[in-house]
Amino acid sequence: MPSDKLSEGAIAERIARIGDQFAINGEFLYGEELCNGHINTTYRACYRTEDGSVERYILQRINDYVFKDPVMVMKNVEKVTRHISWKVLRRRKNAAGQTLTLYPARGGRSYILLPEEGGMWRCYNNIEGTHTYDVVENTRQAYQAGFAFGSFQDLISDMNPEDLRESIPDFHNTPKRYEALQASVQADVMGRVANCTAELALLNEWAPMLSRLVDMQRSGELPTRITHNDTKINNVMLDEDTDSAVCVIDLDTVMPGLSLYDFGDMVRTATCTASEDEEDLSKVTMQMPFFESLAEGYLDAAHGFLTQNEVDQLAFSGWLITTEIGIRFLTDYLDGDKYFRVEKPEHNLIRARNQFALARSIHAALPRMERYIRKLLKSYKRK
């Protein structure tokens, strides 16, 4: 039953029922729904243990409409969290609060299927003393976002990508995204192509660059790695006292890919102060100080394992992923707004124009961005 149709008391009862399926120690006190995500249903449950202390846990239902094979998603998550826990323990001797921990369900698995409660559920530790931001507001936050995801990639850089499967096949295959757009243009099922001729002309001009990273991966110039694929700052837990990065969350899209996909999406989401819905395109620009802090944080954590080819494409990846997201918005607009939630008839077209404006700004700044990355690399070599 959807939680938005339940009373507060009924939600608490539901949380207690679900929590009872996991290896949680203590007496259930209360629960609350966390509504800051758009895909999974998430609750926080509070329990009192035998010694009188209070422990909190995260209960989450995997959206099987988005993730067609939730068991495979959980296997990916299990492998990554186990590996990170092992690495953190070896480095710091204490993994508490530094990584997500999956609690076993009845039967011993890290998940349980509850058809009467909407599907597959899992239980994580609640990382205490942390908070998140929805948008990057200053250069310090940009640095922490870069450092968090760079550290995440560093921790799993020695994992074999073949041990994980793609939870969403071809998620960042930009040429295939462009092919899908062209198919939507040909079909024009909503009669909307005439509204976006300028955007289509721009993409036709940019088309030769869209396959660069895929081509380099196929030729072996870029290594396949395990990547996060949703590198927004609200997926970084920050210490409440110091505002320093503690842990990366939301691991459902961890799968084989390119490190550049993660960095490129950070550039897209962390360097522009305007929202994706901003219609005044004069406000949609890449902020160079934010990029510098983001790149510094990322390379402080990741420079030790990245290849030279990966480093050389960091700035370009920001342009590519921003363009790709614009392509996805435009495709959904032409298809009738089936994928992204919209609030008005041309919402996806507005988003597409917004992303293409940001991509133009990034493209114009590429020489400065590349110079700054080279400057950072020199500083690491001197250390």
C-alpha positions as CSV (number, residue, x, y, z in Angstrom):
1,M,0.0,0.0,0.0
2,P,1.5,3.4,-0.9
3,S,2.7,5.3,2.2
4,D,1.1,8.6,1.1
5,K,-2.4,7.0,1.7
6,L,-1.5,5.8,5.2
7,S,-2.1,7.8,8.4
8,E,0.8,8.6,10.7
9,G,-0.2,5.8,13.0
10,A,-0.5,3.3,10.2
11,I,2.9,4.2,8.8
12,A,4.4,3.6,12.3
13,E,2.7,0.2,12.4
14,R,4.0,-0.6,8.9
15,I,7.6,0.4,9.9
16,A,7.4,-1.9,13.0
17,R,6.2,-4.8,10.9
18,I,8.9,-4.4,8.4
19,G,11.6,-3.8,11.0
20,D,10.6,-7.1,12.7
21,Q,11.8,-8.9,9.6
22,F,15.5,-7.8,10.2
23,A,18.1,-8.5,12.8
24,I,17.5,-5.4,14.8
25,N,18.2,-5.5,18.6
26,G,15.7,-3.8,20.9
27,E,12.1,-2.5,21.3
28,F,10.5,-0.5,18.5
29,L,9.8,3.1,19.7
30,Y,8.7,5.0,16.6
31,G,9.4,5.5,12.9
32,E,9.2,8.2,10.2
33,E,9.2,8.4,6.5
34,L,12.1,10.1,4.8
35,C,10.8,11.9,1.7
36,N,14.0,13.3,0.1
37,G,14.3,10.6,-2.5
38,H,12.4,10.1,-5.7
39,I,12.8,6.4,-6.4
40,N,12.7,4.2,-3.3
41,T,10.4,4.3,-0.3
42,T,12.5,5.0,2.8
43,Y,11.8,4.9,6.6
44,R,13.9,5.6,9.7
45,A,13.1,3.3,12.6
46,C,14.1,3.9,16.2
47,Y,14.6,1.2,18.8
48,R,15.5,1.0,22.5
49,T,18.1,-1.6,23.3
50,E,18.4,-3.7,26.5
51,D,21.0,-1.3,28.0
52,G,18.6,1.6,27.5
53,S,20.4,3.2,24.6
54,V,18.6,4.2,21.4
55,E,19.5,2.9,18.0
56,R,18.1,4.0,14.6
57,Y,18.0,2.1,11.3
58,I,17.0,2.8,7.7
59,L,14.4,0.6,6.1
60,Q,14.1,0.9,2.3
61,R,12.0,-0.6,-0.4
62,I,13.7,-1.1,-3.8
63,N,11.6,0.4,-6.6
64,D,11.3,-2.6,-9.0
65,Y,9.8,-0.4,-11.7
66,V,13.1,1.4,-12.1
67,F,15.3,-1.6,-11.1
68,K,13.9,-4.6,-13.0
69,D,16.1,-7.1,-11.2
70,P,16.3,-6.0,-7.5
71,V,18.1,-9.2,-6.5
72,M,20.9,-8.3,-8.8
73,V,20.9,-4.7,-7.4
74,M,21.3,-6.1,-3.9
75,K,24.1,-8.5,-4.9
76,N,26.0,-5.4,-6.3
77,V,25.4,-3.5,-3.1
78,E,26.5,-6.4,-1.0
79,K,29.8,-6.8,-2.8
80,V,30.6,-3.1,-2.7
81,T,29.7,-2.5,1.0
82,R,31.6,-5.6,2.1
83,H,34.6,-4.5,0.2
84,I,34.5,-1.0,1.5
85,S,34.0,-2.3,5.1
86,W,37.1,-4.5,4.7
87,K,39.2,-1.6,3.3
88,V,38.1,0.8,6.0
89,L,38.8,-1.7,8.8
90,R,42.3,-2.3,7.4
91,R,43.0,1.4,7.2
92,R,41.3,2.8,10.3
93,K,40.7,-0.3,12.5
94,N,37.2,1.0,13.0
95,A,34.5,1.1,10.3
96,A,31.8,2.7,12.5
97,G,30.0,5.5,10.7
98,Q,32.3,5.3,7.7
99,T,30.3,3.0,5.5
100,L,26.8,1.6,5.0
101,T,26.1,-1.7,6.8
102,L,23.4,-4.1,5.6
103,Y,21.6,-6.0,8.4
104,P,20.4,-9.5,7.7
105,A,16.8,-10.3,7.3
106,R,14.9,-13.5,8.4
107,G,16.5,-16.3,6.5
108,G,20.0,-14.8,6.5
109,R,19.9,-12.7,3.3
110,S,20.4,-8.9,3.2
111,Y,17.0,-8.4,1.8
112,I,13.5,-9.8,2.2
113,L,10.6,-10.0,-0.2
114,L,7.3,-8.7,1.4
115,P,4.6,-8.6,-1.3
116,E,2.1,-7.3,1.2
117,E,4.4,-4.4,1.9
118,G,5.2,-3.5,-1.7
119,G,8.1,-5.7,-2.6
120,M,11.7,-6.1,-1.6
121,W,13.1,-4.4,1.5
122,R,16.5,-4.0,3.1
123,C,17.9,-2.5,6.3
124,Y,20.9,-0.2,6.7
125,N,22.6,1.4,9.7
126,N,21.6,5.0,10.3
127,I,24.8,7.0,10.2
128,E,24.5,9.3,13.2
129,G,25.9,12.8,13.5
130,T,25.6,13.5,9.8
131,H,23.5,15.5,7.5
132,T,23.1,16.2,3.7
133,Y,22.7,19.2,1.4
134,D,20.4,19.1,-1.6
135,V,22.5,21.5,-3.6
136,V,26.1,22.7,-3.5
137,E,26.0,26.2,-2.0
138,N,29.7,27.1,-1.7
139,T,33.2,26.0,-2.7
140,R,33.8,24.1,0.6
141,Q,30.8,21.9,-0.2
142,A,32.0,21.4,-3.7
143,Y,35.4,20.2,-2.4
144,Q,33.7,17.7,0.0
145,A,31.5,16.3,-2.8
146,G,34.6,15.7,-4.9
147,F,36.5,14.2,-2.1
148,A,33.7,11.9,-1.0
149,F,33.2,10.4,-4.5
150,G,36.9,10.3,-5.2
151,S,37.4,8.4,-1.9
152,F,34.5,6.0,-2.8
153,Q,36.2,5.3,-6.2
154,D,39.5,4.8,-4.5
155,L,38.1,2.3,-2.0
156,I,36.7,0.1,-4.8
157,S,39.4,0.8,-7.4
158,D,40.9,-2.7,-6.8
159,M,37.5,-4.5,-7.3
160,N,37.0,-6.5,-10.5
161,P,34.2,-4.8,-12.5
162,E,33.3,-8.2,-13.9
163,D,32.0,-9.1,-10.5
164,L,29.2,-6.7,-10.8
165,R,26.4,-6.4,-13.3
166,E,24.7,-3.4,-14.9
167,S,21.6,-2.5,-12.9
168,I,20.6,-0.2,-15.8
169,P,22.2,-1.3,-19.1
170,D,23.8,1.4,-21.2
171,F,23.0,4.0,-18.5
172,H,25.8,6.4,-19.7
173,N,26.2,5.2,-23.3
174,T,25.9,8.7,-24.8
175,P,25.8,7.6,-28.5
176,K,22.9,5.2,-27.7
177,R,21.1,8.0,-25.9
178,Y,21.5,10.1,-29.0
179,E,20.2,7.3,-31.2
180,A,17.2,7.0,-29.0
181,L,16.6,10.8,-29.4
182,Q,16.8,10.5,-33.2
183,A,14.3,7.7,-33.2
184,S,11.9,9.9,-31.1
185,V,12.4,12.7,-33.6
186,Q,11.5,10.4,-36.5
187,A,8.4,9.1,-34.7
188,D,7.3,12.5,-33.3
189,V,4.4,10.8,-31.5
190,M,3.4,14.1,-29.7
191,G,4.0,16.5,-32.6
192,R,6.6,18.3,-30.6
193,V,9.6,18.2,-32.9
194,A,8.8,21.7,-34.3
195,N,9.3,23.1,-30.9
196,C,12.9,22.1,-30.5
197,T,14.6,22.6,-33.9
198,A,17.3,24.8,-32.4
199,E,18.2,22.2,-29.8
200,L,18.3,19.4,-32.4
201,A,20.5,21.5,-34.7
202,L,22.9,22.1,-31.8
203,L,23.1,18.4,-31.1
204,N,23.8,17.7,-34.7
205,E,26.7,20.0,-34.5
206,W,28.0,18.3,-31.3
207,A,27.3,14.7,-32.5
208,P,30.9,13.8,-33.5
209,M,32.0,14.4,-29.9
210,L,29.3,12.2,-28.2
211,S,31.1,8.9,-28.7
212,R,34.5,9.9,-27.4
213,L,34.5,8.2,-24.0
214,V,32.7,5.1,-25.3
215,D,35.2,4.8,-28.1
216,M,38.1,5.2,-25.8
217,Q,36.7,2.5,-23.5
218,R,36.3,0.1,-26.4
219,S,39.8,0.7,-27.6
220,G,41.2,0.1,-24.1
221,E,42.4,3.7,-23.6
222,L,40.0,4.1,-20.6
223,P,39.7,1.3,-18.0
224,T,36.3,0.0,-17.0
225,R,35.8,0.6,-13.3
226,I,33.0,0.2,-10.7
227,T,31.3,3.6,-10.4
228,H,28.5,5.1,-8.4
229,N,26.5,6.8,-11.2
230,D,24.5,9.2,-9.1
231,T,27.0,11.7,-7.8
232,K,24.8,14.5,-6.4
233,I,25.9,16.0,-3.1
234,N,22.7,14.8,-1.4
235,N,24.2,11.3,-1.7
236,V,27.1,12.4,0.6
237,M,26.7,12.2,4.4
238,L,28.6,15.1,6.0
239,D,29.7,15.4,9.6
240,E,27.3,17.7,11.5
241,D,30.2,19.4,13.4
242,T,32.9,19.7,10.8
243,D,30.8,19.5,7.5
244,S,33.4,17.0,6.2
245,A,32.5,14.1,4.0
246,V,31.8,10.9,6.0
247,C,30.1,8.4,3.7
248,V,28.6,8.0,0.2
249,I,25.1,6.5,0.1
250,D,22.5,5.4,-2.4
251,L,24.4,2.6,-4.0
252,D,21.7,1.1,-6.2
253,T,23.3,2.2,-9.4
254,V,26.8,1.0,-8.6
255,M,27.9,-1.0,-11.6
256,P,30.7,-1.2,-14.2
257,G,31.4,2.0,-16.0
258,L,33.9,4.8,-16.3
259,S,35.3,7.0,-13.5
260,L,34.6,9.9,-15.8
261,Y,30.8,9.3,-15.6
262,D,30.9,10.0,-11.9
263,F,33.1,13.1,-12.2
264,G,31.2,14.4,-15.2
265,D,27.9,14.3,-13.3
266,M,29.6,16.0,-10.4
267,V,30.6,18.8,-12.7
268,R,27.0,19.0,-14.0
269,T,25.4,19.1,-10.5
270,A,28.0,20.9,-8.4
271,T,29.3,23.8,-10.5
272,C,26.0,25.5,-11.5
273,T,24.1,27.5,-8.9
274,A,20.9,27.4,-11.0
275,S,18.4,24.5,-10.7
276,E,17.6,22.2,-13.6
277,D,14.2,23.9,-13.9
278,E,15.6,27.5,-14.3
279,E,14.1,29.1,-17.4
280,D,16.3,32.2,-17.4
281,L,19.3,30.7,-19.2
282,S,21.5,33.7,-18.4
283,K,21.6,32.2,-14.8
284,V,22.8,28.8,-16.1
285,T,26.6,28.9,-16.1
286,M,29.5,26.8,-14.9
287,Q,31.1,28.5,-11.9
288,M,34.9,28.1,-12.2
289,P,35.6,28.5,-8.5
290,F,33.2,25.6,-7.8
291,F,34.9,23.5,-10.5
292,E,38.3,24.2,-9.0
293,S,37.2,23.1,-5.5
294,L,35.4,20.0,-6.9
295,A,38.4,18.9,-9.0
296,E,40.8,19.5,-6.0
297,G,38.7,17.4,-3.7
298,Y,38.3,14.6,-6.2
299,L,41.9,14.5,-7.2
300,D,43.1,14.7,-3.6
301,A,41.3,11.4,-3.1
302,A,41.6,9.7,-6.5
303,H,44.8,10.9,-8.2
304,G,46.7,7.8,-7.0
305,F,44.7,5.3,-9.1
306,L,43.6,7.3,-12.1
307,T,45.4,6.8,-15.4
308,Q,46.7,9.7,-17.4
309,N,43.9,9.2,-20.1
310,E,41.3,9.4,-17.4
311,V,42.7,12.7,-16.0
312,D,43.0,14.1,-19.5
313,Q,39.2,13.7,-20.0
314,L,38.0,15.0,-16.6
315,A,37.0,18.4,-17.9
316,F,35.5,17.0,-21.1
317,S,33.4,14.5,-19.1
318,G,31.6,17.4,-17.4
319,W,30.5,18.7,-20.9
320,L,29.6,15.2,-22.1
321,I,27.4,14.1,-19.1
322,T,25.6,17.5,-19.1
323,T,24.9,17.1,-22.8
324,E,23.7,13.5,-22.2
325,I,21.2,14.5,-19.5
326,G,19.9,17.2,-21.9
327,I,19.5,14.6,-24.5
328,R,17.5,12.4,-22.1
329,F,15.2,15.3,-21.1
330,L,14.6,16.2,-24.8
331,T,13.9,12.6,-25.7
332,D,11.4,12.3,-22.9
333,Y,9.7,15.5,-24.0
334,L,9.3,14.2,-27.5
335,D,8.0,10.8,-26.2
336,G,5.3,12.4,-24.1
337,D,7.0,12.8,-20.7
338,K,7.0,9.1,-19.7
339,Y,10.2,8.9,-17.6
340,F,10.8,12.2,-15.8
341,R,8.1,13.6,-13.5
342,V,6.8,16.9,-15.0
343,E,4.8,19.8,-13.5
344,K,3.9,21.5,-16.8
345,P,3.6,20.7,-20.5
346,E,7.0,21.8,-21.6
347,H,8.9,21.0,-18.3
348,N,11.3,18.5,-20.0
349,L,12.0,20.9,-22.9
350,I,12.8,23.6,-20.3
351,R,15.2,21.2,-18.5
352,A,16.8,20.2,-21.8
353,R,17.4,23.8,-22.8
354,N,18.8,24.4,-19.3
355,Q,21.3,21.6,-19.6
356,F,22.4,22.6,-23.1
357,A,23.0,26.1,-21.8
358,L,25.2,24.7,-19.1
359,A,27.0,22.5,-21.6
360,R,27.7,25.5,-23.7
361,S,29.2,27.2,-20.6
362,I,31.3,24.2,-19.8
363,H,32.5,23.9,-23.4
364,A,33.6,27.5,-23.5
365,A,35.5,27.0,-20.2
366,L,37.2,23.7,-21.2
367,P,40.7,25.2,-21.8
368,R,40.7,26.9,-18.3
369,M,39.3,23.7,-16.7
370,E,42.0,21.6,-18.3
371,R,44.8,24.0,-17.3
372,Y,43.6,23.9,-13.7
373,I,43.7,20.1,-13.6
374,R,47.2,20.1,-15.0
375,K,48.2,22.5,-12.3
376,L,46.8,20.2,-9.6
377,L,48.6,17.2,-11.0
378,K,51.9,19.1,-10.8
379,S,51.3,19.8,-7.1
380,Y,50.8,16.0,-6.5
381,K,54.0,15.1,-8.3
382,R,56.0,17.6,-6.1
383,K,54.7,15.9,-2.9
